[in-house]
């Protein structure tokens, strides 16, 4: 049974109200793909039936599960490579020089999904910048509590390991567990995971030197993007950097940022 228009409109509004994420009106197939795995647990025979049940119930746990399922959890280690290369070769050395007196740097991976991005930052730091006396803090957040639980476990399939992870890091930072690989505790402990909805006020976000907000803004409407970038400006420390995805920009959304161009990628910092 295909999804009726009224149910799909309800789903789009539910996701928008909970997360500010816009689902395109022609993405019924996405709902079918992502919600099918919830059918057995909720005692439903079709996605249509699941959505009908949602509409007749008070907002609760099932609604949160549906929103979790509809959020995009696509990620991999050292995704796109060049941002991490710039981080290693330019930005971290520059930031360490700026913060030499306090000897600490803070990183934030927003919409961290199953953890590959913040763990990539952690491995990069251990490989290149583990200097005695320096403190590196890595905060990682996501709207989905389910995916955060998986991120904390830091256990990945061979296919996930093959996506972006340097071969030299496999035996150095992971332990083989049957058909899966688990990140060693010394790396896992470098990352603090917390639930966060980017569309809500960031009351608990500390001042941050480097923000990774990559491949996230594309899922929000313009006004939500503007609000999120305004909050980034408030938490980004003077001279700090914002990384966006390759298809994202602050231009014509928040002109308080300036684009900083490197050889193979770009990032942003607050003007002034």
C-alpha positions in Angstrom: 0.0 0.0 0.0 1.5 3.4 -1.0 1.5 6.3 1.5 -1.6 8.5 1.2 -0.9 12.2 0.7 -2.5 13.1 4.0 -0.3 10.7 6.0 2.9 11.9 4.1 1.9 15.6 4.8 1.5 14.7 8.5 5.0 13.0 8.5 6.6 16.0 6.9 5.1 18.3 9.5 6.0 16.0 12.3 9.7 16.0 11.2 9.6 19.7 10.6 8.1 20.5 14.1 10.6 18.2 15.9 13.8 19.0 14.0 13.2 21.9 11.6 14.3 19.5 8.8 12.4 19.9 5.5 11.4 16.7 3.7 10.8 17.3 0.0 7.2 16.6 -1.1 8.3 14.1 -3.7 10.2 11.9 -1.2 7.5 9.3 -0.3 10.0 6.6 -1.3 12.4 7.9 1.5 9.7 7.3 4.1 9.0 3.8 2.7 12.8 3.0 2.9 13.5 4.4 6.3 10.3 3.5 8.2 9.9 -0.1 7.0 12.4 -1.2 9.7 10.0 0.1 12.4 7.0 -1.9 11.3 7.6 -5.1 13.3 8.4 -3.3 16.6 5.2 -1.2 16.2 3.0 -4.1 15.1 2.2 -2.6 11.7 2.0 -4.2 8.3 2.8 -1.2 6.2 4.2 2.3 6.5 0.8 3.7 5.7 -0.6 1.9 8.7 2.3 3.1 10.9 1.5 6.7 9.9 -2.2 6.3 10.5 -1.4 5.0 14.0 0.9 8.0 14.6 -1.9 10.5 13.7 -4.3 9.0 16.2 -1.9 8.9 19.2 -0.7 11.5 21.6 2.9 12.5 20.8 5.3 10.0 22.5 8.0 7.5 22.0 6.8 6.2 18.6 6.9 9.7 17.2 10.5 10.2 18.3 11.4 6.9 16.7 9.9 7.9 13.4 11.7 11.3 13.5 15.0 9.4 14.3 14.4 7.1 11.4 13.8 10.0 9.0 17.0 11.9 9.8 20.0 11.3 7.5 22.8 9.3 9.2 25.1 9.1 6.2 28.8 9.5 7.3 32.2 7.9 7.0 35.7 8.2 8.4 37.7 11.3 7.2 34.8 12.2 4.9 36.0 14.0 1.7 39.6 13.9 3.1 40.5 17.5 2.3 38.9 19.2 5.3 40.9 17.0 7.6 44.1 17.7 5.6 43.5 21.4 6.1 42.7 20.9 9.7 46.1 19.0 10.2 48.3 21.2 8.0 47.0 24.7 8.6 44.2 25.2 11.2 45.3 23.2 14.2 48.9 24.6 14.1 47.4 28.1 13.7 45.0 27.6 16.6 47.6 26.1 18.8 49.8 29.2 18.3 46.8 31.4 19.1 45.9 29.4 22.2 49.4 28.8 23.4 48.8 30.6 26.8 45.8 28.4 27.7 47.0 25.3 25.9 43.6 24.0 25.1 41.4 23.6 22.0 37.8 22.7 21.6 36.2 20.9 18.6 32.5 20.3 18.0 31.1 17.8 15.5 27.4 18.8 15.1 25.1 16.1 13.6 27.8 13.5 14.3 25.6 10.5 13.3 27.4 7.2 14.2 30.6 8.9 15.3 33.0 8.6 12.4 33.6 12.4 12.1 34.5 13.1 15.8 36.5 10.0 16.0 38.4 11.0 12.8 39.2 14.3 14.6 40.4 12.4 17.7 42.6 10.1 15.6 44.1 13.1 13.7 44.9 14.7 17.0 46.6 11.6 18.4 48.6 11.1 15.2 49.9 14.6 15.0 49.3 16.9 18.0 49.5 14.9 21.2 51.7 17.3 23.0 52.2 17.1 26.8 50.3 19.8 28.6 47.7 20.4 25.9 44.0 19.6 26.4 41.8 18.7 23.4 38.1 18.6 23.9 35.8 17.0 21.3 32.1 17.4 21.6 29.7 15.5 19.3 26.0 15.9 19.1 23.0 14.6 17.1 19.3 14.8 17.3 18.9 11.0 17.3 19.5 9.3 20.7 19.5 5.9 18.9 22.4 6.9 16.6 24.3 8.4 19.6 24.1 5.1 21.5 25.7 3.5 18.4 28.4 6.2 18.3 29.3 5.7 21.9 29.8 1.9 21.2 32.2 2.8 18.4 31.8 -0.6 16.7 31.7 -0.7 12.9 31.3 -3.2 10.1 34.1 -4.0 7.6 32.3 -1.9 5.0 32.2 1.1 7.2 35.9 0.6 8.0 36.7 0.6 4.3 35.0 4.0 3.8 37.8 6.5 4.3 39.8 5.0 7.1 43.6 4.9 6.4 44.9 1.4 6.4 47.6 2.4 9.0 44.8 3.3 11.5 43.1 0.0 11.4 45.4 -2.1 13.7 46.6 1.0 15.5 43.3 2.3 16.8 40.8 -0.6 16.4 40.3 -4.1 17.9 38.7 -6.8 15.7 35.5 -8.2 17.1 34.4 -11.1 14.9 33.2 -9.4 11.7 33.3 -6.0 13.3 35.9 -3.5 14.6 35.7 -1.6 17.9 37.6 1.7 18.5 40.2 1.5 21.3 39.1 3.1 24.6 41.9 5.8 24.5 40.3 7.2 21.4 36.7 6.7 22.4 37.3 8.6 25.6 38.4 11.7 23.8 34.8 12.3 22.5 31.8 13.4 24.6 28.5 12.6 23.0 25.3 14.5 23.8 21.8 14.8 22.2 21.1 18.2 20.6 18.5 19.7 18.3 20.3 22.3 16.1 17.0 24.1 15.5 16.6 24.9 19.2 18.6 27.4 21.3 22.1 26.2 22.1 22.1 26.9 25.9 24.7 24.3 26.8 27.2 24.7 23.9 30.6 25.8 25.1 32.8 28.3 23.3 34.4 26.4 20.5 37.5 26.7 18.3 36.5 24.5 15.4 32.9 23.6 14.4 32.1 20.8 12.0 28.6 21.4 10.6 29.1 19.5 7.4 26.3 18.3 5.1 23.6 19.5 7.6 22.3 22.9 6.5 21.1 21.5 3.2 18.2 19.8 5.1 16.9 23.0 6.6 14.9 25.9 5.1 16.6 29.3 4.7 15.3 30.8 7.9 16.4 27.8 10.0 19.8 28.0 8.3 20.0 31.7 9.3 19.1 30.9 12.9 21.7 28.0 13.1 24.5 30.1 11.7 23.7 33.0 14.1 24.1 30.5 16.9 27.4 29.2 15.4 28.7 32.8 15.6 27.8 33.0 19.3 29.7 29.9 20.2 32.7 30.2 17.8 35.7 31.7 19.6 37.6 34.7 18.0 39.6 33.4 15.1 37.8 30.0 15.1 36.7 28.1 12.0 33.5 26.7 10.7 33.5 23.7 8.3 30.4 23.2 6.1 29.8 20.6 3.4 31.0 21.1 -0.2 27.5 22.0 -1.3 26.8 24.5 1.6 27.6 28.1 2.1 26.9 31.0 4.4 26.6 33.4 1.4 23.3 35.2 1.2 22.3 33.6 4.5 24.6 35.1 7.1 27.0 37.8 5.8 28.8 38.0 9.1 31.0 35.1 7.9 33.9 35.3 5.5 35.0 32.4 3.3 38.6 31.2 3.8 39.8 29.4 0.7 42.5 26.7 0.8 43.9 24.7 -2.1 41.2 22.0 -2.2 38.5 23.1 0.2 37.1 26.2 2.0 35.8 27.0 5.5 34.4 30.0 7.3 35.2 32.4 10.1 33.4 35.3 11.6 34.3 38.7 10.1 36.1 41.2 12.3 
